[in-house]
Amino acid sequence: MSIFDIVFLGSGIILMLIGTKVLVDATISSIKYFNVSDWKAGFLFVALGSTFPELIVNFTFSFSGESSLIIPNILGSTNYNLFIILGIAGLFSSVLIPKKTLAVDLPVLAICTLLLFIFFNQNFFEEDVSDNLTTLEALSLIAILVLLYLSNSFKVKTKREEKSAPTENRKPWKTIAYGLIGLILLVFGSWLSLEESKAVINYLNIDKQAISFFLIAPITTLPEFMTTIVASLKRQYRLAISNIIGANIYNLLLVLPLTCLSSGAVYDKVLNFDLSLHFLGVLFVIFSVPASKQKKWKMWQSILFILISAFYLVFIFNRATS
């Protein structure tokens, strides 16, 4: 590993961050010009855009013969999104999560997490037999995503959702072009970061799953992290939260089935803990938010999630080094 590898890795990360900021700015402008709610914009556009690095990284793993890194990377990114980034988002302000998200989107995410657990553990009691997604299982997950995406696309805005922070005046075509530039920077930065991270992997010469959790997953989670920071600083709190929830839905219902189909990635049963943790975390959001008087995601819930993420990091480090 040379100094150039480190420079290019840093450059890739910076391009990802710049691209994410540009994409978020364009989305905030689109909220005004295209009459889209902040929650819908975050779920339909920003979350999908911030998932592109995940898709690129895992397809690269697939075509380079590193399929063993695909599932750990996706599950690591998904848990980072849920526990670390959602935790950070709630530190800025209490956020009202729409009833439809609590009643439909999050339960679908929980059910699909449970489905993945079932799909990956059909040979649970046979130690030497591993499971992977069949074509039918993968296509069923993608079909659920299509239905969910369509249901959000045609959702009518409520009065509460129509309120958004003031945006700068920019013509619609400029907003679209601005967003495309951000997406290109995001995609190129993620590709460059992945290519240079391979040199780090070879240099460190440690367990590949550990590298996937501690290096690759954090890099591919940077767009969601940057989106949360930028949107929160612009007081677009609902955009920040919807991006996190949407990104996890795209990770499990799009990125995972597509890359597993293309690579035949095999599931390691030690990852059952990661899937179970995500399932319990989603259930906590579903039941804890409606239980509060204001029906909001609050600071105490965020602090709890950050503490859980610290435990999770310690756990996967011990698992990788044992």
C-alpha positions in Angstrom: 0.0 0.0 0.0 1.5 3.4 -1.1 0.8 7.0 -0.1 -1.2 7.3 -3.3 -3.6 4.6 -2.2 -4.4 6.6 0.9 -4.7 9.9 -1.1 -7.1 8.3 -3.6 -9.1 6.7 -0.9 -9.5 10.0 0.9 -10.4 11.7 -2.5 -13.1 9.1 -3.1 -14.6 9.7 0.3 -14.5 13.5 -0.2 -16.2 13.1 -3.6 -18.9 10.9 -2.0 -19.5 13.6 0.6 -19.7 16.4 -1.9 -22.0 14.4 -4.2 -24.3 13.7 -1.2 -24.5 17.3 -0.3 -25.3 18.3 -3.8 -28.0 15.6 -4.1 -29.6 16.7 -0.8 -29.6 20.4 -1.9 -31.2 19.4 -5.2 -33.8 17.3 -3.4 -34.7 20.1 -1.0 -35.2 22.4 -4.0 -37.4 19.7 -5.7 -39.7 19.7 -2.6 -40.8 23.2 -3.6 -40.8 23.0 -7.4 -42.3 19.6 -7.9 -44.8 19.7 -5.0 -43.3 16.7 -3.3 -43.4 16.3 0.5 -40.1 16.2 2.4 -40.8 12.7 3.6 -41.6 11.4 0.2 -38.6 13.1 -1.4 -36.3 11.5 1.2 -37.8 8.0 0.7 -38.2 8.0 -3.1 -35.2 10.0 -4.3 -32.5 10.6 -1.7 -32.6 7.2 -0.2 -32.4 5.5 -3.6 -29.5 7.8 -4.6 -27.6 7.2 -1.4 -28.0 3.4 -1.9 -26.1 3.5 -5.3 -22.7 3.2 -3.6 -23.9 0.0 -1.8 -25.1 -1.4 -5.1 -21.8 -0.5 -6.9 -19.7 -1.9 -4.1 -21.5 -5.2 -3.9 -21.7 -5.8 -7.7 -17.9 -5.1 -7.7 -17.5 -7.8 -5.0 -19.7 -10.1 -7.1 -17.7 -9.7 -10.3 -14.3 -9.8 -8.6 -14.9 -13.1 -6.8 -15.3 -11.6 -3.3 -18.9 -12.7 -2.8 -18.2 -13.6 0.8 -18.1 -9.9 1.6 -21.5 -9.0 0.1 -23.9 -10.1 2.8 -21.7 -8.9 5.8 -21.3 -5.5 4.1 -25.0 -5.1 3.5 -26.0 -6.1 7.0 -23.3 -4.0 8.5 -24.5 -0.9 6.5 -28.1 -1.6 7.4 -27.4 -1.7 11.1 -25.1 1.3 11.0 -28.0 3.2 9.3 -30.5 2.1 11.8 -28.6 2.5 15.1 -25.8 5.0 14.4 -27.3 7.4 11.8 -30.9 7.3 13.1 -29.5 7.8 16.5 -27.6 10.9 15.3 -30.6 12.2 13.5 -32.7 12.3 16.7 -30.1 14.4 18.5 -30.8 17.4 16.3 -34.6 17.5 16.9 -37.6 15.4 17.7 -39.0 14.1 14.4 -42.6 13.3 13.6 -42.7 10.0 11.7 -45.8 9.7 9.4 -48.5 7.2 10.4 -48.2 5.4 7.1 -44.5 4.8 7.7 -45.3 3.4 11.1 -48.2 1.4 9.8 -46.8 0.2 6.4 -43.1 0.9 5.6 -41.5 -0.1 8.9 -43.7 -3.2 9.4 -42.8 -4.3 5.8 -39.1 -3.7 6.6 -39.5 -5.9 9.8 -41.4 -8.6 8.0 -38.8 -8.7 5.2 -36.0 -8.9 7.7 -37.8 -11.9 9.3 -38.2 -13.4 5.8 -34.5 -13.1 5.1 -33.8 -14.8 8.4 -36.1 -17.7 7.3 -34.7 -17.8 3.8 -31.1 -18.0 5.1 -31.8 -20.6 7.8 -33.7 -23.3 6.1 -30.8 -25.7 7.0 -30.3 -24.1 10.4 -29.6 -27.5 12.2 -27.2 -28.7 9.6 -23.8 -27.1 10.5 -22.0 -27.9 7.3 -24.8 -26.7 5.0 -25.1 -23.1 4.0 -28.0 -21.3 2.6 -28.3 -18.6 -0.1 -31.2 -16.8 -1.7 -33.0 -18.7 -4.5 -34.2 -16.9 -7.6 -37.8 -17.0 -6.4 -36.9 -15.7 -2.9 -34.9 -12.8 -4.4 -37.6 -11.9 -6.9 -40.2 -11.9 -4.2 -38.2 -9.4 -2.2 -37.8 -7.1 -5.2 -41.6 -7.4 -5.9 -42.3 -6.2 -2.4 -40.0 -3.2 -2.9 -41.8 -2.3 -6.2 -45.2 -2.4 -4.5 -43.9 -0.3 -1.6 -42.3 2.2 -3.9 -45.5 2.6 -5.9 -47.6 3.0 -2.7 -45.3 5.8 -1.6 -45.3 7.4 -5.1 -49.0 7.8 -5.2 -49.4 8.7 -1.5 -51.3 12.0 -1.1 -49.6 14.6 1.0 -51.1 15.7 4.3 -51.2 19.3 5.4 -48.4 18.6 7.9 -46.2 17.1 5.2 -46.7 20.1 2.9 -44.8 22.3 5.3 -41.1 22.6 4.4 -38.3 24.9 5.1 -37.7 27.7 2.5 -35.6 26.8 -0.4 -33.5 28.8 -2.8 -34.9 29.8 -6.1 -33.7 27.5 -8.9 -35.4 26.6 -12.2 -36.7 23.0 -12.4 -34.2 21.9 -15.1 -31.3 23.3 -13.0 -32.5 21.3 -10.0 -32.6 18.1 -12.0 -29.1 18.8 -13.5 -27.8 19.7 -10.0 -29.1 16.4 -8.7 -27.6 14.4 -11.5 -24.2 16.0 -10.9 -24.5 15.0 -7.2 -25.4 11.5 -8.1 -22.5 11.2 -10.6 -20.0 12.4 -7.9 -21.5 10.0 -5.4 -21.2 7.0 -7.7 -17.7 7.9 -8.9 -16.5 8.6 -5.3 -17.9 5.3 -4.1 -16.2 3.4 -6.9 -12.8 5.1 -6.2 -13.1 4.5 -2.5 -13.8 0.8 -3.1 -10.9 0.4 -5.5 -8.5 1.9 -3.1 -9.9 0.1 0.0 -8.8 -3.1 -1.7 -5.2 -2.0 -1.2 -5.9 -1.5 2.5 -7.5 -4.9 2.7 -4.5 -6.6 1.2 -2.1 -4.6 3.4 -3.8 -5.3 6.7 -4.2 -9.0 5.8 -6.9 -9.7 8.4 -10.3 -11.4 8.3 -12.2 -10.2 5.3 -15.6 -10.1 7.1 -14.0 -7.8 9.7 -12.8 -5.5 6.9 -16.3 -5.6 5.4 -17.8 -4.5 8.7 -15.2 -1.9 9.8 -14.0 -0.4 6.5 -16.3 -1.1 3.5 -19.7 -0.8 5.4 -18.8 2.6 7.0 -17.6 3.9 3.6 -20.8 2.9 1.9 -22.8 4.4 4.8 -21.2 7.8 4.4 -23.9 9.1 2.0 -26.6 8.4 4.5 -24.5 9.9 7.3 -23.8 13.1 5.2 -27.5 13.3 4.2 -28.5 13.2 7.8 -26.1 15.9 8.8 -26.9 18.2 5.8 -30.6 17.8 6.0 -30.7 18.3 9.8 -28.6 21.5 9.6 -31.1 22.7 7.0 -33.9 21.8 9.4 -35.2 19.1 7.1 -35.5 16.5 9.9 -38.2 14.4 8.2 -36.0 14.2 5.0 -33.2 12.9 7.1 -35.2 10.2 8.9 -37.0 9.1 5.7 -33.6 8.7 3.9 -32.4 6.3 6.7 -35.5 4.2 6.6 -35.7 4.2 2.8 -32.0 3.3 2.5 -32.5 0.2 4.7 -35.5 -0.9 2.7 -33.5 -0.5 -0.6 -30.5 -2.4 0.9 -32.5 -5.4 2.0 -35.1 -5.5 -0.8 -33.0 -4.4 -3.8 -29.2 -4.5 -3.2 -29.2 -7.8 -1.3 -31.3 -9.9 -3.7 -29.7 -8.4 -6.9 -26.2 -9.0 -5.7 -26.9 -12.4 -4.2 -28.5 -13.5 -7.6 -25.5 -12.3 -9.5 -22.9 -13.8 -7.2 -24.5 -16.8 -5.5 -23.3 -15.3 -2.2 -23.5 -17.8 0.7 -24.9 -16.8 4.0 -22.8 -17.4 7.2 -25.0 -18.3 10.1 -22.9 -16.1 12.5 -24.8 -13.2 10.7 -28.0 -14.3 12.4 -27.2 -12.0 15.2 -26.9 -9.0 12.8 -30.3 -9.8 11.2 -31.9 -10.3 14.6 -30.6 -7.0 15.9 -32.0 -5.2 12.9 -35.4 -6.8 13.3 -35.6 -5.9 17.0 -34.4 -2.3 16.2 -37.2 -1.8 13.7 -39.8 -3.2 16.1 -38.6 -0.8 18.7 -39.2 2.1 16.3 -42.6 0.8 15.4 -43.8 0.5 19.0 -41.9 3.2 20.8 -42.9 6.2 18.6 -46.7 5.7 18.8 -46.3 5.2 22.6 -45.0 8.7 23.0 -47.5 11.6 23.5 -46.2 13.6 20.5 -45.7 10.5 18.3 -42.1 11.6 17.6 -38.7 10.1 17.5 -37.0 11.7 20.4 -33.5 12.3 21.9 -33.8 9.5 24.5 -34.5 6.9 21.7 -31.5 8.3 19.8 -29.2 8.0 22.7 -30.4 4.4 23.3 -29.6 3.5 19.7 -26.2 5.1 19.8 -25.4 3.0 23.0 -26.7 -0.2 21.2 -24.4 0.7 18.2 -21.4 0.9 20.5 -22.3 -2.6 21.9 -22.7 -3.8 18.3 -19.3 -2.5 17.2 -17.6 -4.2 20.2 -19.5 -7.4 19.5 -18.5 -7.7 15.8 -14.9 -6.8 16.7 -14.7 -9.6 19.2 -16.4 -11.9 16.7 -13.9 -11.1 14.0 -10.9 -11.5 16.3 -12.0 -14.7 18.1 
